[in-house]
Amino acid sequence: MNRRSVFLLARRSVFLLPVFLVLAATYTLVNQSETISEINTTSGKQYQTIAEINTIFAEDGGTVSVSVVSTDVDKKMYEKTTETRSIVKSAASNDTVSSSSNALTRSALIRIENNRTQQSEQQVFPHFLVHIPKAGGGGTLKALMNLLFTSNEFQTTEKQNQYRLCNEGDNEFKDFKSSFKGLRCNLWMSEQPYDSRANHVYTVMRNPVEHVLSMYFHCKESHDHRKQAHFMPSLDDWLDHHVERLEFGAKQPILARQRKNLGPFFCYDPINIQSFFTRFNSAMTEEKLYNKYDVIGHMDSFSKSHCAIFIRYTGYVPPRCICNDASTTSRKLLVDHGVVHHGATFNTTNKQVAKILKLTAIDQILYERVRKVFSKQVKDIEEELGITLCD
């Protein structure tokens, strides 16, 4: 290239640069406009700029990052920290927008996020329900589906924008389906341990003594295990076998999908199995659990756990979950699998309890911390929305 050509190219570049800058600015403004419009539609407000939105968020105790040009749809709309979990602390109306501060609540943000991931062409992993075996997972999924499919929000939404929960059993993450019966999956339940790739994670725990008994009787009496039931010994022999394994160095349970390694009983492995699924160790604080799980409920507050998960999952409040008159409902066993004896009602001997406590020493610590964490998570929801959740 000669000197004249270089000179002409440089000269043209000087004139073209402002054009490129204008185009870039126009592209950014279009993306900002789309984002602001989306937030205004969800919130019912009339924000003018992204700066205005972030200023309001900051004034309410935390910064919520709203991306205006990023296409990384699996990025969280907000970080799960103590500060940003409570964007609005004042009581809000049922549209989940604070009238006093004009700021978006966490429920409004999750609706925006769900809308974005629903319309994405990518395979996004927004919501994960960790199914701890025999800790109410089946009942929880059934309750959440009922709350979703019967909600006014779902019924009035165009089918192409509807979503659902999908049960993957104990499949690996790579096998997760993208849709079921014409609706796109946006929450998956699976017998998989906690996975940080999910934007939002939920689970339900069970009293460890009840949990171990439930696992045993499921293998001994349920329809699901009728082909392997003859392998099951007495409760004492089963507990003795696993106590011996623990004393010989077994550190974590064998998962159900590794059935060939589950001999000689081909049943659940009770050694601190809830700690394994939640990725908990005794050094993990309540604050860490609080930040790790959007909701970590327990079966002693079964209905309240379902309602809390649903609200954090969808951003909507089902009328049946509101108990401002302080009325309560008892825990119901939604899925019994044909089992005759149940963990909550079986009379154990002192020796049997001692063995179970040895097998679940870490689970016992976890359960006590979960009860406190869940109470705080419920309080967050009630303060944000000005409601009382049913027990």
C-alpha positions in Angstrom: 0.0 0.0 0.0 1.5 3.4 -1.0 1.6 6.5 1.1 -1.4 8.1 -0.7 -3.5 5.1 0.1 -2.5 5.1 3.7 -3.3 8.8 3.9 -6.8 8.4 2.4 -7.6 5.4 4.6 -6.6 7.4 7.7 -8.6 10.4 6.6 -11.7 8.2 6.0 -11.3 6.6 9.4 -11.4 10.0 11.1 -14.8 10.8 9.4 -16.2 7.3 10.0 -15.3 7.2 13.7 -18.1 9.5 14.8 -20.5 7.3 12.8 -19.4 4.2 14.6 -19.7 6.0 17.9 -23.2 7.1 17.1 -24.2 3.6 16.1 -22.7 2.1 19.2 -24.5 4.7 21.4 -27.8 4.0 19.6 -27.4 0.3 20.1 -26.7 0.8 23.9 -29.7 3.1 24.2 -32.0 0.6 22.4 -30.8 -2.1 24.9 -31.3 0.3 27.8 -34.7 1.2 26.5 -35.8 -2.4 26.2 -34.5 -3.2 29.8 -36.2 -0.1 31.3 -39.5 -0.9 29.4 -39.4 -4.5 30.7 -38.9 -3.3 34.3 -41.6 -0.7 34.1 -44.0 -3.2 32.7 -43.3 -5.6 35.6 -43.2 -3.0 38.3 -46.0 -0.7 37.1 -43.6 2.3 37.5 -42.1 4.8 35.1 -38.4 4.7 35.5 -36.5 6.9 33.0 -32.9 5.7 33.2 -30.9 2.7 34.4 -29.0 5.1 36.7 -32.3 6.1 38.4 -33.2 2.4 38.9 -29.8 1.6 40.5 -29.9 4.7 42.6 -33.2 3.6 44.1 -31.9 0.1 44.7 -28.8 1.5 46.5 -30.9 3.7 48.7 -32.8 0.7 49.9 -29.8 -1.1 51.3 -28.1 -2.8 48.4 -27.1 -2.6 44.8 -29.0 -4.7 42.3 -27.1 -5.1 39.0 -29.4 -4.8 36.0 -27.4 -5.6 32.8 -28.3 -3.4 29.9 -26.2 -4.9 27.1 -25.2 -8.3 28.3 -26.8 -11.4 26.7 -25.6 -13.6 29.4 -29.1 -14.6 30.5 -28.0 -17.1 33.1 -26.3 -14.3 35.1 -28.1 -13.7 38.4 -30.2 -10.6 38.5 -28.9 -10.1 42.0 -26.2 -11.6 44.2 -27.4 -13.8 47.1 -25.9 -11.8 49.9 -27.4 -10.5 53.2 -27.6 -6.9 51.9 -29.3 -7.6 48.6 -31.7 -10.3 49.8 -33.8 -7.5 51.3 -34.1 -5.0 48.6 -37.2 -3.6 50.2 -37.8 -4.0 53.9 -41.2 -2.1 54.1 -44.4 -4.0 53.7 -45.5 -4.2 50.1 -48.8 -4.6 48.3 -49.7 -7.8 46.5 -48.2 -6.5 43.3 -44.8 -6.9 45.1 -43.8 -3.3 44.5 -43.2 -1.0 47.5 -45.4 2.1 47.3 -43.2 4.0 49.8 -39.8 3.6 48.2 -40.8 3.0 44.5 -38.2 0.2 44.4 -38.6 -3.2 42.9 -38.9 -6.0 45.5 -37.1 -9.3 45.2 -40.3 -10.9 44.0 -40.6 -8.4 41.1 -37.0 -9.1 40.2 -37.5 -12.9 40.0 -40.4 -12.3 37.7 -38.2 -10.3 35.4 -35.5 -12.9 35.5 -38.0 -15.8 34.8 -39.3 -13.9 31.8 -35.8 -13.4 30.4 -34.7 -17.0 30.9 -38.0 -18.2 29.5 -37.4 -16.3 26.2 -33.8 -17.3 25.9 -32.7 -19.6 23.2 -30.0 -21.0 25.5 -30.3 -23.9 27.9 -30.4 -22.0 31.2 -30.4 -23.5 34.7 -32.3 -21.0 36.7 -34.0 -23.0 39.4 -32.9 -26.3 41.1 -34.9 -28.2 43.7 -32.5 -30.6 45.5 -34.4 -33.8 46.1 -33.1 -35.4 49.3 -34.5 -39.0 49.2 -37.3 -39.6 51.6 -37.4 -35.9 52.8 -40.7 -34.9 51.2 -39.4 -34.2 47.7 -42.3 -35.9 45.9 -44.8 -34.1 48.1 -43.0 -30.8 47.6 -43.0 -31.1 43.8 -46.7 -32.0 43.7 -47.6 -29.1 45.9 -45.5 -26.6 43.8 -47.1 -27.9 40.6 -50.6 -27.5 42.1 -49.8 -23.9 43.2 -48.3 -23.1 39.8 -50.9 -24.6 37.5 -53.9 -23.3 39.5 -52.6 -19.8 39.9 -54.2 -16.9 38.1 -50.8 -15.8 36.8 -50.3 -19.1 35.0 -53.8 -19.3 33.7 -53.8 -15.8 32.2 -50.3 -16.2 30.6 -50.0 -17.0 26.9 -48.9 -20.6 26.5 -45.6 -19.7 24.8 -44.6 -17.8 27.9 -45.8 -20.5 30.4 -43.2 -22.6 32.3 -43.3 -25.6 34.5 -41.3 -27.8 37.0 -39.7 -31.0 35.8 -38.8 -34.1 37.8 -35.6 -35.8 36.6 -35.5 -38.6 39.1 -31.8 -39.3 39.8 -30.6 -38.4 36.3 -27.3 -36.6 35.7 -27.5 -32.9 34.9 -26.5 -33.5 31.3 -29.7 -35.4 30.7 -32.0 -32.6 31.8 -34.9 -32.1 29.4 -35.8 -28.6 28.1 -39.5 -29.1 27.9 -42.4 -31.4 29.0 -45.9 -31.6 27.5 -45.3 -28.5 25.5 -44.1 -26.3 28.3 -40.5 -25.3 28.9 -38.9 -26.5 32.1 -37.4 -23.7 34.2 -37.1 -25.6 37.5 -35.7 -29.1 37.8 -35.9 -31.5 40.7 -33.4 -34.3 40.9 -31.7 -36.6 43.4 -28.5 -34.6 42.9 -26.5 -32.8 45.5 -26.4 -29.0 45.6 -25.0 -27.5 42.4 -23.7 -23.9 42.3 -24.4 -23.6 38.6 -28.1 -23.1 39.3 -29.1 -19.5 39.8 -31.5 -20.4 42.6 -31.5 -23.5 44.8 -34.2 -24.9 47.1 -34.6 -28.0 49.2 -36.6 -29.5 52.1 -35.0 -31.4 55.0 -36.4 -33.9 57.5 -35.7 -34.6 61.2 -32.7 -37.0 60.9 -34.2 -39.7 63.1 -37.5 -39.7 61.2 -35.5 -39.6 58.0 -33.5 -42.7 58.6 -36.6 -44.7 59.7 -38.4 -43.5 56.6 -35.6 -44.7 54.3 -35.6 -48.1 56.0 -39.4 -48.7 55.8 -39.5 -47.4 52.2 -37.0 -50.2 51.2 -38.8 -52.7 53.4 -42.5 -52.0 52.5 -43.0 -49.7 49.5 -44.2 -50.6 46.1 -41.2 -49.0 44.6 -38.8 -51.5 46.3 -40.9 -54.6 46.2 -38.4 -56.4 44.0 -35.6 -55.7 46.5 -37.6 -55.9 49.7 -36.4 -59.5 50.4 -32.9 -58.2 50.8 -33.8 -56.0 53.8 -33.0 -57.4 57.2 -34.4 -56.3 60.6 -34.1 -52.6 61.5 -31.4 -53.4 64.1 -29.3 -55.4 61.7 -29.6 -52.7 59.0 -28.5 -50.0 61.5 -25.7 -52.2 62.8 -24.4 -52.7 59.3 -24.1 -49.0 58.6 -22.7 -48.1 62.0 -20.0 -50.6 61.3 -19.3 -49.0 57.9 -19.1 -45.6 59.6 -16.7 -46.9 62.2 -14.5 -48.4 59.4 -14.2 -45.1 57.7 -17.2 -44.6 55.4 -17.4 -40.8 55.0 -20.3 -40.2 52.5 -23.4 -42.2 51.4 -23.7 -44.1 48.2 -26.3 -42.6 45.9 -29.4 -44.5 44.6 -28.2 -44.4 41.0 -25.1 -46.4 42.0 -27.4 -49.3 42.9 -24.8 -51.9 42.0 -22.7 -50.6 44.9 -25.6 -50.5 47.4 -25.3 -54.2 48.4 -26.1 -56.2 50.4 -29.5 -54.5 50.9 -30.0 -52.4 47.8 -31.4 -49.6 49.9 -30.6 -46.0 50.8 -27.4 -45.3 52.6 -28.3 -43.3 55.8 -24.8 -42.0 56.7 -25.3 -38.2 57.0 -27.1 -38.3 53.7 -28.8 -34.9 54.1 -25.5 -33.2 54.7 -24.2 -34.9 51.6 -27.0 -33.6 49.4 -26.9 -30.1 50.8 -23.0 -30.0 50.6 -22.9 -29.2 54.3 -20.1 -29.6 56.9 -20.1 -28.8 60.5 -18.0 -25.6 59.9 -20.7 -24.1 57.6 -22.4 -21.3 59.4 -26.1 -20.3 59.4 -25.2 -17.3 57.3 -23.5 -19.5 54.7 -26.6 -21.7 54.5 -28.8 -18.6 54.2 -26.8 -17.3 51.3 -26.5 -20.7 49.6 -30.2 -21.5 49.4 -33.0 -19.3 48.4 -35.2 -21.5 50.6 -34.0 -24.4 52.7 -37.2 -25.7 54.4 -38.0 -28.6 56.6 -40.9 -31.1 57.0 -41.9 -29.8 60.4 -43.2 -26.7 58.5 -44.1 -28.6 55.3 -46.8 -26.3 53.9 -44.9 -23.1 54.8 -41.8 -24.6 53.1 -43.8 -25.1 49.9 -45.2 -21.6 50.0 -41.8 -20.0 50.7 -40.3 -22.0 47.8 -43.1 -21.1 45.4 -42.9 -17.3 46.2 -39.1 -17.3 45.7 -39.4 -19.4 42.6 -42.2 -17.5 40.8 -42.4 -14.1 42.5 -46.1 -14.6 43.1 -48.0 -15.2 46.4 -50.7 -17.9 46.3 -53.8 -16.8 48.3 -53.9 -20.2 50.1 -50.4 -19.4 51.5 -51.6 -16.2 53.3 -52.7 -16.8 56.9 -52.9 -13.3 58.3 -55.5 -14.6 60.8 -52.8 -16.8 62.3 -54.7 -19.9 61.3 -52.5 -23.0 60.9 -52.7 -26.3 58.9 -51.1 -29.6 59.9 -48.5 -31.4 58.0 -49.9 -33.9 55.5 -48.2 -36.9 54.0 -48.8 -36.3 50.3 -46.9 -39.3 48.9 -46.7 -42.5 51.0 -45.6 -45.1 48.3 -47.7 -47.8 50.0 -45.6 -47.8 53.2 -47.3 -49.0 56.4 -44.8 -47.7 59.0 -43.6 -44.1 58.9 -40.7 -42.3 60.5 -42.8 -39.8 62.3 -44.9 -42.4 64.1 -42.8 -45.5 64.5 -41.8 -46.3 68.1 -38.1 -46.9 68.4 -36.0 -48.3 71.2 -33.3 -46.3 72.9 -30.6 -48.4 71.3 -32.1 -47.8 67.9 -32.2 -44.1 68.4 -28.6 -44.1 69.7 -27.5 -45.9 66.5 -29.4 -43.4 64.3 -27.8 -40.5 66.1 -24.4 -41.9 65.4 -25.2 -42.3 61.7 -26.5 -38.8 61.5 -24.2 -36.7 63.7 -23.6 -34.1 61.1 -27.2 -34.2 59.9 -28.3 -33.3 63.4 -26.1 -30.2 63.4 -27.4 -29.3 59.9 -31.0 -29.7 60.9 -30.8 -27.4 63.9 -29.2 -24.7 61.8 -31.7 -25.1 59.0 -34.6 -24.5 61.4 -33.1 -21.1 62.3 -32.2 -20.2 58.7 -35.6 -21.1 57.4 -37.3 -18.9 60.1 -35.2 -16.0 58.8 -36.0 -16.7 55.2 -39.7 -16.8 56.1 -39.4 -13.5 58.0 -37.8 -11.9 54.9 -40.7 -12.9 52.8 -43.3 -11.8 55.3 -41.7 -8.4 55.8 -41.2 -7.8 52.1 -44.8 -8.7 51.2 -46.7 -7.7 54.4 -48.1 -11.2 54.9 -48.1 -14.1 57.3 -47.3 -17.5 55.8 -49.4 -20.5 56.8 -47.8 -23.3 58.9 
